[in-house]
């Protein structure tokens, strides 16, 4: 008995079936490989926190500023400075790109008068100490603003440490009257043409010879020494 050989159409059909099986097998294998690679955990070195700076043994973090009203003559910058060294260091502000002059100021309340003065010789940070520059306390004062500080922009300032060296710091500008990042709203907002706080709105500024007085419509007054 003689067998009939498969015709050319049968061979073509079988070849197509075999090809389809190979393609499906390849697709399944590729999918499995992709899942396996996706499931493998990868270790990535954490990126440095935004706004953190290191110079010598000094670490600077959480630099920020506030938007100012139109016509304001001054603005302020804030940050936290940590001295990781074994010796004290002092910091001063050399220059910035938003004003004619920048200084580190202190702000204290004395006899019902809020006094603001430049820190002569630079602000000292003792070994192991962290100092937070914040509204109502130490701050970087941007004097004679070239333009209003606008939310979303940045002030770039150059800070000089007595021992650690010089570093440029960017101060992202938050909203007018914004609280410090991570802090609850409140505190005092100071601008060149007035002061706002809990119940106090600045009503004017006048020169008293030895300094600047800002009289609030409430019970407060601010005195700023000009040196």
C-alpha positions as CSV (number, residue, x, y, z in Angstrom):
1,X,0.0,0.0,0.0
2,X,1.5,3.4,-1.0
3,X,1.2,6.5,1.2
4,X,0.5,9.8,-0.3
5,X,3.1,12.4,0.5
6,X,1.9,15.6,2.1
7,X,1.1,18.3,-0.4
8,X,2.8,21.7,-0.6
9,X,-0.2,23.4,1.1
10,X,0.0,21.0,4.1
11,X,3.7,21.8,4.5
12,X,3.1,25.6,4.3
13,X,0.3,25.3,6.9
14,X,2.6,23.3,9.3
15,X,5.4,25.8,8.9
16,X,3.1,28.7,9.8
17,X,1.8,26.8,12.8
18,X,5.4,26.1,14.0
19,X,6.3,29.7,13.4
20,X,3.3,30.9,15.4
21,X,4.2,28.6,18.3
22,X,7.8,29.9,18.3
23,X,6.5,33.5,18.4
24,X,4.1,32.9,21.2
25,X,6.8,31.1,23.2
26,X,9.2,34.0,22.7
27,X,6.6,36.5,23.8
28,X,5.8,34.5,26.9
29,X,9.5,34.2,27.7
30,X,10.0,37.9,27.2
31,X,7.1,38.7,29.5
32,X,8.4,36.4,32.3
33,X,11.9,38.0,32.0
34,X,10.5,41.5,32.2
35,X,8.5,40.6,35.3
36,X,11.5,39.0,36.9
37,X,13.7,42.1,36.3
38,X,11.0,44.4,37.5
39,X,10.6,42.5,40.7
40,X,14.3,42.6,41.5
41,X,14.8,45.5,44.1
42,X,17.4,48.0,43.1
43,X,19.5,50.1,45.5
44,X,19.8,53.7,44.6
45,X,21.9,56.1,46.6
46,X,19.6,58.8,48.1
47,X,20.0,62.2,46.5
48,X,21.2,65.2,48.5
49,X,18.3,67.1,50.0
50,X,17.4,70.2,48.0
51,X,18.6,73.4,49.6
52,X,21.3,71.8,51.7
53,X,24.8,73.2,51.6
54,X,28.1,72.1,53.1
55,X,31.2,74.3,53.4
56,X,34.0,73.1,55.7
57,X,32.4,71.9,58.9
58,X,29.3,74.0,58.4
59,X,26.0,72.6,57.2
60,X,23.2,74.9,55.9
61,X,19.6,73.6,55.5
62,X,16.1,74.9,54.8
63,X,17.0,78.2,53.2
64,X,13.9,80.2,52.2
65,X,12.6,83.7,51.9
66,X,9.2,85.5,51.6
67,X,7.6,87.5,48.8
68,X,7.5,91.2,49.4
69,X,4.9,93.8,48.7
70,X,5.4,96.3,45.8
71,X,7.5,99.2,47.0
72,X,9.1,97.3,49.9
73,X,12.7,98.4,50.5
74,X,13.8,95.3,52.4
75,X,13.3,91.5,52.4
76,X,14.7,88.7,54.5
77,X,16.2,85.3,54.1
78,X,16.1,82.4,56.6
79,X,17.9,79.1,57.1
80,X,19.4,76.7,59.7
81,X,23.1,76.7,60.2
82,X,24.9,73.8,62.0
83,X,28.5,73.8,63.1
84,X,29.8,70.2,63.0
85,X,33.4,71.2,63.8
86,X,35.3,71.6,67.1
87,X,35.8,75.3,66.9
88,X,33.4,78.3,66.7
89,X,32.8,80.0,63.4
90,X,31.1,83.3,62.3
91,X,29.0,84.0,59.3
92,X,28.2,87.2,57.4
93,X,26.4,88.0,54.2
94,X,28.7,89.4,51.4
95,X,26.2,90.1,48.6
96,X,23.0,89.0,47.0
97,X,21.4,89.4,43.6
98,X,18.2,91.1,44.8
99,X,19.4,94.0,46.8
100,X,22.2,96.6,47.2
101,X,23.3,95.2,50.5
102,X,22.8,92.2,52.7
103,X,23.5,91.8,56.4
104,X,22.7,89.4,59.2
105,X,20.4,91.1,61.7
106,X,19.2,90.2,65.1
107,X,15.7,91.1,66.3
108,X,14.8,91.4,70.0
109,X,12.0,92.9,72.0
110,X,13.1,95.4,74.6
111,X,10.7,97.3,76.8
112,X,7.9,96.9,74.3
113,X,10.1,98.0,71.4
114,X,11.2,95.6,68.8
115,X,14.8,96.3,68.0
116,X,16.6,95.1,64.9
117,X,20.4,95.5,64.6
118,X,23.1,94.3,62.3
119,X,25.2,91.5,63.9
120,X,28.6,93.2,64.1
121,X,31.5,90.9,63.1
122,X,29.2,88.1,62.0
123,X,26.9,85.7,63.7
124,X,28.8,83.1,65.8
125,X,27.9,79.4,65.6
126,X,29.5,77.4,68.5
127,X,30.8,73.9,68.0
128,X,27.9,71.4,67.8
129,X,25.4,74.2,67.7
130,X,22.5,74.8,65.3
131,X,21.1,78.3,64.8
132,X,17.8,78.8,63.0
133,X,17.4,82.1,61.3
134,X,13.7,82.7,61.3
135,X,11.0,85.5,61.3
136,X,11.2,87.3,64.6
137,X,14.8,86.3,65.3
138,X,18.1,86.3,63.4
139,X,17.7,86.7,59.7
140,X,19.5,87.8,56.5
141,X,18.4,91.3,55.7
142,X,18.2,92.2,52.0
143,X,18.4,96.0,52.0
144,X,17.5,98.4,49.2
145,X,15.8,95.9,47.1
146,X,16.3,96.2,43.3
147,X,12.8,94.7,42.7
148,X,10.1,93.0,44.7
149,X,10.7,89.5,45.8
150,X,8.2,87.4,43.9
151,X,6.8,84.0,45.0
152,X,8.4,81.2,43.0
153,X,11.6,83.1,42.3
154,X,14.9,82.7,44.1
155,X,17.4,85.0,45.9
156,X,21.0,84.0,45.5
157,X,23.3,85.2,48.3
158,X,26.9,84.7,49.1
159,X,27.7,83.9,52.7
160,X,31.2,84.1,54.2
161,X,32.3,82.0,57.2
162,X,35.4,83.1,59.1
163,X,37.0,79.7,59.0
164,X,34.8,77.4,56.7
165,X,35.0,79.7,53.7
166,X,32.5,81.1,51.2
167,X,29.3,79.5,49.9
168,X,26.5,80.6,47.6
169,X,23.0,79.9,48.9
170,X,19.7,80.0,47.0
171,X,16.7,81.2,49.0
172,X,13.4,80.0,47.3
173,X,10.8,82.7,47.7
174,X,7.5,81.6,49.4
175,X,4.2,83.5,49.5
176,X,3.9,86.8,51.2
177,X,3.6,86.2,55.0
178,X,4.3,82.4,54.6
179,X,5.3,80.4,57.6
180,X,8.6,78.6,57.7
181,X,8.6,75.3,55.9
182,X,7.2,72.7,58.3
183,X,6.0,75.3,60.8
184,X,2.5,76.3,61.7
185,X,1.2,79.6,60.3
186,X,1.7,82.7,62.4
187,X,4.5,84.9,63.6
188,X,5.5,88.3,62.4
189,X,5.8,89.5,58.8
190,X,8.1,92.4,58.3
191,X,8.4,94.5,55.1
192,X,10.2,97.7,54.4
193,X,7.0,99.7,54.4
194,X,5.2,98.1,57.3
195,X,4.9,95.2,59.8
196,X,2.2,92.6,60.2
197,X,1.9,90.2,63.0
198,X,-0.6,89.0,65.5
199,X,-2.6,92.2,65.8
200,X,-0.1,94.6,64.6
201,X,0.0,96.4,61.2
202,X,2.8,98.8,60.4
203,X,1.6,102.3,59.9
204,X,4.8,104.1,59.1
205,X,8.5,104.4,59.3
206,X,10.6,107.4,60.3
207,X,14.2,108.2,60.9
208,X,15.0,109.0,64.5
209,X,18.7,109.9,63.9
210,X,20.3,106.9,65.4
211,X,18.1,104.4,63.8
212,X,14.8,103.6,62.1
213,X,11.5,103.4,64.1
214,X,8.5,101.7,62.8
215,X,5.3,102.4,64.8
216,X,2.6,99.9,64.6
217,X,-1.1,100.7,64.9
218,X,-1.3,98.3,67.9
219,X,1.0,98.4,70.9
220,X,4.3,97.7,69.2
221,X,7.2,99.7,67.8
222,X,10.2,98.5,65.9
223,X,13.6,100.2,66.0
224,X,16.2,99.4,63.4
225,X,19.8,100.7,63.9
226,X,21.4,102.0,60.8
227,X,25.1,101.2,60.8
